Amino acid sequence: MDNMSNAGKLIFDIETIGDNFDDLDATTQDILTRWIKKDSDNDTEYEQALENLKSGMGFSPLTGEIVVIGVYDYIMNQGVVYFQAPGQNIGEFTENGIKFKQMTEKEMLENFWQGADKYNEFITFNGRTFDAPFLMIRSAIHGVRPTKNLMEGRYFYQQKNCKHIDLYDQLSFLGALSRKGNLHLWSKAFGIKSPKSDGVTGDDVGRLFKEGKFVEIAKYNVGDLKATKELYEKWNAYLNFQ
């Protein structure tokens, strides 16, 4: 993460894609579809459930991979986005103060954990449910050991080695709010520019990756980082009672 290290606050966000279901072996396909076969009352319901399964392969580190890791130093106001771009030689470039670096998934993970070791506070939106466990499992799969346990405890008093502020948890008061909302809804409510406002959403990542639009995915991730940063500032100013 270059010189972004001061034992301060690190915002992070990832983008993922899923395996191609049709390329998986028969045993894996059977394991993944077993539950929808049982729950579907007819062929139409099964086909719909199967399509949902295929489009959601990127939600699990067992059937997906990380194609972008974005990090943003809150104190130094600097960001780096690591991104995959197989078959292309994009290298590194800087735009609007954000550095973009092309890497393999393993290289992204190694760089992330090397930088993360220098921080003591991490800020995400839905990071405890998605980003952090995905990062940790994919790291283990690649033989990379995480330098921080971002899943140490859901409650702050349980977090001894580093603090992980998941705004999805904090803004919903750890699930007390019945309709928790996504980053887009929270951003709109607080007058923050939504990362979805430029026409790209997380659902588009898989398609864009297949089309070779790797830089477009990386730039979309920057929107997530900035929205998370501004949302953290709202929470910290008005709802942080630590």
FIVEX-376257 format. One record per residue (C-alpha): residue number from 1; x negated, y, z. Coordinates in Angstrom, 3 decimals, decimal comma. Example, Ala and Ser with C-alpha at 12.3 -4.5 7.8 and 13.67 -1.06 7.14 Angstrom:
2
(1 (-12,300 -4,500 7,800))
(2 (-13,670 -1,060 7,140))
# end
This chain:
242
(1 (0,000 0,000 0,000))
(2 (-2,957 2,249 -0,674))
(3 (-3,436 4,811 2,121))
(4 (0,104 4,556 3,436))
(5 (-0,796 3,422 6,921))
(6 (-0,328 5,246 10,176))
(7 (1,555 2,797 12,376))
(8 (4,649 4,777 11,432))
(9 (7,931 4,024 9,693))
(10 (8,148 1,930 6,521))
(11 (11,280 1,718 4,382))
(12 (11,432 -1,298 2,089))
(13 (13,803 -2,848 -0,438))
(14 (13,611 -5,735 -2,897))
(15 (15,202 -6,761 -6,193))
(16 (15,652 -10,426 -7,055))
(17 (16,672 -12,675 -9,916))
(18 (17,959 -16,240 -9,918))
(19 (16,865 -19,428 -11,618))
(20 (18,698 -20,488 -14,764))
(21 (21,198 -23,047 -13,472))
(22 (21,240 -24,966 -16,755))
(23 (17,467 -25,526 -16,521))
(24 (17,666 -27,163 -13,091))
(25 (17,411 -30,910 -12,631))
(26 (20,596 -32,946 -12,199))
(27 (20,073 -33,567 -8,473))
(28 (19,677 -29,856 -7,725))
(29 (22,728 -28,996 -9,832))
(30 (24,756 -31,601 -7,959))
(31 (23,677 -30,272 -4,551))
(32 (24,542 -26,702 -5,532))
(33 (27,954 -27,571 -6,995))
(34 (29,079 -30,180 -4,467))
(35 (31,038 -27,741 -2,335))
(36 (32,810 -26,035 -5,236))
(37 (33,897 -29,401 -6,600))
(38 (35,543 -30,142 -3,269))
(39 (37,134 -26,713 -2,881))
(40 (38,466 -26,324 -6,434))
(41 (42,039 -27,465 -7,034))
(42 (41,745 -27,563 -10,817))
(43 (39,321 -27,162 -13,706))
(44 (40,010 -23,446 -14,045))
(45 (39,097 -22,778 -10,413))
(46 (35,981 -24,927 -10,751))
(47 (34,783 -23,114 -13,857))
(48 (35,259 -19,739 -12,161))
(49 (33,430 -20,922 -9,044))
(50 (30,627 -22,307 -11,211))
(51 (30,186 -18,973 -12,976))
(52 (30,033 -17,223 -9,602))
(53 (27,418 -19,731 -8,481))
(54 (25,291 -19,186 -11,579))
(55 (25,402 -15,398 -11,224))
(56 (24,501 -15,608 -7,536))
(57 (21,362 -17,736 -7,779))
(58 (19,240 -14,696 -6,970))
(59 (20,764 -14,344 -3,512))
(60 (18,762 -17,293 -2,146))
(61 (14,976 -17,613 -1,911))
(62 (15,468 -21,296 -2,767))
(63 (16,978 -20,552 -6,171))
(64 (15,574 -17,107 -6,904))
(65 (12,473 -14,938 -6,797))
(66 (11,461 -11,357 -6,075))
(67 (10,847 -9,149 -9,107))
(68 (10,451 -5,801 -7,309))
(69 (9,283 -4,753 -3,848))
(70 (9,630 -1,070 -3,073))
(71 (8,026 0,533 -0,006))
(72 (8,234 4,097 1,237))
(73 (6,238 5,669 4,052))
(74 (8,721 7,885 5,892))
(75 (6,120 10,031 7,654))
(76 (3,755 10,560 4,716))
(77 (6,612 10,813 2,200))
(78 (4,893 8,453 -0,245))
(79 (6,164 5,391 -2,074))
(80 (4,877 2,420 -4,048))
(81 (6,916 0,016 -6,159))
(82 (5,442 -3,365 -7,069))
(83 (7,146 -5,014 -10,014))
(84 (6,941 -8,081 -12,203))
(85 (6,678 -7,644 -15,970))
(86 (5,812 -11,044 -17,479))
(87 (4,519 -10,855 -21,017))
(88 (3,880 -7,120 -20,819))
(89 (0,765 -5,169 -19,887))
(90 (2,203 -2,111 -18,167))
(91 (-0,379 -1,883 -15,384))
(92 (-0,053 1,132 -13,081))
(93 (1,496 4,568 -13,447))
(94 (2,867 7,374 -11,278))
(95 (6,174 9,165 -11,743))
(96 (7,777 11,765 -9,481))
(97 (5,285 11,004 -6,750))
(98 (5,984 7,260 -6,750))
(99 (3,277 4,786 -7,764))
(100 (4,343 1,804 -9,865))
(101 (2,130 -1,298 -9,984))
(102 (2,640 -4,398 -12,089))
(103 (1,959 -7,654 -10,203))
(104 (2,998 -11,279 -9,946))
(105 (5,400 -12,237 -7,174))
(106 (2,581 -13,674 -5,056))
(107 (0,469 -10,535 -5,510))
(108 (3,423 -8,338 -4,529))
(109 (3,941 -10,347 -1,355))
(110 (0,251 -10,276 -0,446))
(111 (0,143 -6,493 -0,889))
(112 (3,378 -5,989 1,030))
(113 (2,235 -7,907 4,105))
(114 (-1,240 -6,370 4,046))
(115 (0,325 -2,925 4,210))
(116 (3,125 -3,916 6,596))
(117 (0,579 -5,002 9,196))
(118 (-0,266 -1,323 9,756))
(119 (3,295 -0,281 10,618))
(120 (5,342 -0,720 13,756))
(121 (8,789 0,341 12,542))
(122 (10,708 -0,891 9,492))
(123 (13,871 0,564 7,998))
(124 (16,247 -1,253 5,636))
(125 (19,840 -1,458 4,557))
(126 (21,077 -5,037 4,998))
(127 (17,462 -6,085 5,413))
(128 (18,088 -8,573 8,189))
(129 (20,626 -10,497 6,142))
(130 (18,851 -10,329 2,793))
(131 (15,509 -8,563 2,208))
(132 (13,517 -9,679 5,256))
(133 (14,359 -13,410 5,222))
(134 (13,976 -13,496 1,440))
(135 (10,515 -11,915 1,720))
(136 (9,436 -14,279 4,478))
(137 (10,639 -17,479 2,787))
(138 (9,207 -16,565 -0,627))
(139 (5,908 -15,730 1,102))
(140 (5,777 -19,144 2,752))
(141 (6,574 -20,808 -0,583))
(142 (3,556 -19,033 -2,094))
(143 (1,330 -19,874 0,874))
(144 (1,293 -16,299 2,133))
(145 (1,730 -15,773 5,879))
(146 (3,804 -12,719 6,919))
(147 (1,917 -10,303 9,149))
(148 (5,097 -9,133 10,900))
(149 (8,112 -11,089 12,102))
(150 (10,851 -8,896 10,651))
(151 (13,464 -11,354 11,977))
(152 (12,199 -11,304 15,559))
(153 (15,504 -10,223 17,105))
(154 (18,726 -8,573 16,043))
(155 (18,807 -6,275 19,078))
(156 (16,117 -3,676 19,656))
(157 (15,262 -4,944 23,147))
(158 (14,411 -8,324 21,581))
(159 (11,951 -6,796 19,119))
(160 (8,553 -6,853 20,812))
(161 (6,007 -6,690 17,995))
(162 (7,803 -4,402 15,565))
(163 (11,137 -2,627 15,326))
(164 (13,413 -3,421 12,391))
(165 (16,188 -0,868 11,987))
(166 (18,785 -2,376 9,672))
(167 (21,171 0,480 8,903))
(168 (23,851 -1,978 7,789))
(169 (23,830 -3,343 11,346))
(170 (23,475 -0,002 13,093))
(171 (26,143 1,896 11,144))
(172 (28,650 -0,926 11,613))
(173 (27,746 -1,118 15,326))
(174 (26,492 -4,680 14,881))
(175 (29,648 -5,807 13,131))
(176 (32,230 -3,974 15,254))
(177 (33,326 -1,968 12,220))
(178 (35,769 -4,192 10,338))
(179 (34,888 -2,888 6,864))
(180 (31,152 -2,433 6,816))
(181 (30,640 -1,062 3,290))
(182 (27,611 -1,264 1,012))
(183 (24,832 1,253 0,379))
(184 (26,864 2,980 -2,325))
(185 (29,857 3,605 -0,032))
(186 (27,715 4,791 2,875))
(187 (25,767 7,108 0,577))
(188 (28,929 8,635 -0,871))
(189 (30,440 9,094 2,588))
(190 (27,387 11,015 3,817))
(191 (26,949 13,071 0,652))
(192 (23,823 11,206 -0,433))
(193 (23,106 10,424 -4,069))
(194 (24,011 6,786 -4,585))
(195 (21,397 4,578 -6,266))
(196 (24,275 3,253 -8,384))
(197 (25,156 6,705 -9,752))
(198 (22,767 6,388 -12,704))
(199 (24,668 3,423 -14,085))
(200 (22,506 0,529 -12,818))
(201 (23,547 -1,794 -9,981))
(202 (22,025 -4,841 -8,355))
(203 (24,259 -6,997 -10,534))
(204 (22,402 -5,698 -13,598))
(205 (18,940 -6,769 -12,459))
(206 (19,093 -10,297 -13,853))
(207 (20,266 -9,101 -17,270))
(208 (17,721 -6,272 -17,404))
(209 (14,943 -8,692 -16,505))
(210 (15,909 -11,023 -19,349))
(211 (15,895 -8,012 -21,687))
(212 (12,374 -7,096 -20,593))
(213 (13,450 -3,808 -19,022))
(214 (11,108 -4,224 -16,083))
(215 (10,327 -0,543 -15,531))
(216 (14,038 0,260 -15,487))
(217 (14,510 -2,209 -12,619))
(218 (11,538 -0,715 -10,759))
(219 (12,928 2,804 -11,099))
(220 (16,349 1,634 -9,913))
(221 (14,657 0,358 -6,760))
(222 (13,358 3,877 -6,047))
(223 (16,973 5,033 -5,800))
(224 (17,613 2,425 -3,115))
(225 (14,549 3,560 -1,173))
(226 (15,520 7,237 -1,278))
(227 (19,155 6,573 -0,351))
(228 (18,027 4,407 2,577))
(229 (15,657 7,169 3,715))
(230 (18,394 9,814 3,705))
(231 (20,887 7,489 5,358))
(232 (18,345 6,739 8,085))
(233 (18,007 10,466 8,731))
(234 (21,789 10,776 9,188))
(235 (21,892 7,818 11,559))
(236 (18,852 8,991 13,499))
(237 (20,238 12,511 13,931))
(238 (23,793 11,651 14,938))
(239 (24,135 7,981 15,933))
(240 (20,805 6,905 17,392))
(241 (21,242 6,595 21,176))
(242 (18,041 4,737 21,990))
# end
